[in-house]
Amino acid sequence: MGATLQLQYFSSILVVSMIFSFMTLSKAHKNVKWGDQSTVPHKMGKEKMTKLHFYFHDVITGKNPVAVQIAQARGTKSSATQFGAMFMIDDPLTEGPHPRSKLVGRAQGFYGHSGKDELSLTMSMSLVFTGNKKFNGSTISVLSRNPIEHTKRELAIVGGTGYFQFARGYISGKTYRVSGPDAIVEYTCNILHY
């Protein structure tokens, strides 16, 4: 399948999904008019900070890749920064840097090569935690630019679910190891939540 055809296919799926979502929402709220619902003060409780430390494994090569390319632009192959390439991910998050260390969750979402002159990504992903009872099933949402050639960088936490409802904060990322296109990145999360 050619790059243009892949992009058209991906775009078509996205448009159909959006239309279906709007149709479902409009049916569910057919009899409710905007403003009919009352807004009342709500106490959120005491805000707390949770710090988490783990390793993100982005594996594109080998027999079992966890990051796969789903689209690319016309000029991606000739770009020094892979500008326009998009990847879907289901990357393991582990307690230690070794790939076989204890699994604490998964990074699920996608990233695109968004820097034309600098190797950087725009990442949209949910970090889904499974490593212990306290955080099991909880997520934090990340939407951020990631200049991957920088030794240290920060990613924005824009939301969360479960234990991390109403989350905000940042992730400090530091490259641990790079092997070709595969990478292990050390993440330290600073999460404010209720």
Helices and strands as residue ranges (DSSP letters): H 3-28, E 48-58, E 67-71, G 76-78, E 86-94, E 103-113, E 121-129, E 139-146, E 152-161, G 162-164, E 168-179, E 182-193
